[in-house]
């Protein structure tokens, strides 16, 4: 595991990380958004097989910089945050793909439904933090999901039959995580 950080538990730093998503809107544009509140940890073992990721995002923290759209995304048409307050991820497999690239597979739970999802993960490197005795590591991950697989099946259409929101959602994560010692 030469292309991986030193073993240990790395805590995700939400201030220097982002959990974003992209959805096509009305065929012509893409809506980008993110979750403001999330947390998690990355456990690096002696091998990829002994490594794991766990993360949780608060559904109510979704934002697309449009209050009306955000309220709709929080509603029963989409995330139904009062009934399903969190989105969670728990890895089941790390696999090397060559160089700094890995496949990260895990159970993603959204809207009360859990499905296995595969992320393309890139390890960006690690080094000392500005705080003494702390190591930071960077990762980026990307996956595509079909929101209908998670019971998010709002089907708004226009008069011409085109959909308002695409079914395909791209998840994009940029993570800085740190470990003590």
C-alpha positions in Angstrom: 0.0 0.0 0.0 2.7 2.5 -1.0 0.1 4.8 -2.5 -2.0 5.1 0.7 -1.6 7.1 3.9 -0.1 5.6 7.0 -2.3 3.3 9.0 -4.6 4.8 11.6 -8.0 6.4 12.0 -8.5 9.7 10.1 -11.4 11.9 11.1 -13.1 13.8 8.2 -12.7 17.6 8.6 -16.0 19.1 7.4 -14.5 22.6 7.2 -12.0 21.5 4.6 -14.2 18.9 2.9 -17.3 18.8 0.7 -20.1 16.4 0.0 -21.7 17.6 -3.2 -24.0 16.3 -5.9 -25.0 17.2 -9.5 -28.4 16.7 -11.1 -29.5 17.7 -14.6 -32.4 20.1 -14.6 -34.8 20.5 -17.6 -32.2 18.7 -19.9 -30.4 22.1 -20.4 -28.6 22.8 -17.1 -27.0 21.1 -14.1 -28.0 21.9 -10.6 -25.1 21.6 -8.1 -25.6 21.3 -4.4 -24.1 20.0 -1.2 -24.7 19.0 2.3 -23.4 21.4 4.9 -23.4 19.0 7.8 -21.6 15.7 7.6 -19.0 13.7 9.5 -17.1 10.5 9.3 -13.9 8.6 9.6 -11.5 6.7 7.4 -9.7 3.7 8.9 -6.5 2.8 7.1 -5.3 -0.7 7.9 -2.2 -2.5 7.0 -3.8 -3.5 3.6 -6.7 -2.1 1.6 -8.8 -5.1 2.8 -8.4 -3.9 6.4 -9.4 -0.3 5.5 -12.9 1.2 5.8 -14.9 4.4 5.6 -18.0 5.5 7.5 -19.8 8.8 7.0 -23.1 10.5 7.8 -24.7 13.6 6.3 -27.7 15.4 7.7 -30.5 15.5 5.1 -31.8 18.9 6.4 -28.4 20.5 5.6 -28.9 20.1 1.8 -28.4 23.4 -0.1 -28.4 24.4 -3.7 -28.4 28.2 -3.0 -32.1 28.4 -3.7 -34.4 28.3 -0.7 -37.5 27.2 -2.6 -35.7 24.4 -4.4 -33.9 23.4 -1.1 -37.3 23.2 0.7 -38.6 21.0 -2.1 -35.6 18.7 -1.9 -36.2 18.4 1.9 -39.9 17.5 1.3 -41.6 14.1 0.9 -41.0 14.4 -2.9 -37.3 13.9 -2.3 -35.3 13.4 0.9 -38.2 13.6 3.4 -35.7 14.7 6.0 -38.1 14.6 9.0 -38.7 10.9 8.5 -35.2 10.1 7.2 -32.8 12.6 8.9 -29.5 11.1 7.7 -27.7 9.8 4.7 -25.1 7.2 5.6 -22.3 5.3 4.0 -20.4 2.3 5.3 -17.8 0.7 3.1 -17.6 -3.0 2.3 -14.6 -3.1 0.1 -11.4 -1.1 -0.9 -9.8 -2.3 -4.1 -6.6 -0.9 -5.8 -7.1 0.2 -9.4 -3.5 1.3 -10.0 -1.4 4.3 -8.8 -3.4 6.5 -6.5 -6.8 5.2 -7.7 -9.1 2.8 -5.8 -12.6 1.4 -6.0 -14.5 2.1 -2.8 -17.7 0.0 -2.5 -20.2 0.4 0.3 -23.7 0.5 1.6 -25.3 3.9 0.9 -28.5 4.7 2.7 -30.8 7.5 1.5 -34.5 8.0 2.2 -34.6 4.7 4.2 -33.2 2.6 1.4 -29.8 1.0 1.4 -28.0 0.0 -1.8 -24.4 -1.0 -2.6 -22.7 1.9 -4.5 -19.2 1.9 -6.1 -17.1 5.1 -5.9 -14.0 5.9 -7.9 -11.6 7.1 -5.2 -8.4 9.0 -5.7 -5.9 9.4 -2.9 -4.4 12.9 -3.2 -1.6 12.5 -0.7 -0.8 13.1 2.9 1.5 15.1 5.0 1.9 17.1 8.3 -0.9 19.4 9.4 -0.3 22.9 10.7 -1.1 21.4 14.1 1.9 19.6 15.7 1.6 15.8 15.7 -1.3 15.7 13.2 -1.2 14.1 9.8 -3.7 15.1 7.1 -4.7 13.0 4.0 -6.8 14.0 1.0 -9.2 12.0 -1.1 -11.7 12.7 -3.9 -14.5 10.3 -4.7 -17.2 10.1 -7.4 -20.2 7.9 -8.0 -23.3 7.9 -10.1 -26.6 6.7 -8.6 -30.2 6.5 -9.8 -32.3 8.4 -7.3 -35.3 6.0 -8.0 -33.2 3.2 -6.5 -33.5 4.9 -3.2 -37.2 5.6 -3.3 -36.8 9.2 -4.5 -39.1 9.0 -7.4 -40.6 12.5 -7.9 -41.6 12.6 -11.6 -42.2 16.2 -12.5 -42.6 16.6 -16.3 -43.2 19.4 -18.7 -45.9 19.6 -21.3 -43.5 18.2 -23.9 -42.8 15.2 -21.7 -39.3 16.1 -20.7 -38.4 15.6 -17.0 -37.8 18.4 -14.6 -35.0 16.6 -12.7 -32.9 13.8 -14.0 -32.9 10.4 -12.4 -29.1 10.2 -12.5 -27.3 11.9 -9.6 -23.6 12.3 -9.5 -22.1 12.3 -6.0 -18.8 14.2 -5.6 -16.7 14.2 -2.4 -13.6 16.0 -1.6 -12.2 15.0 1.8 -9.5 16.2 4.1 -9.1 13.9 7.1 -6.6 14.0 9.9 -5.2 11.7 12.5 -3.4 12.3 15.8 0.1 11.0 16.5 
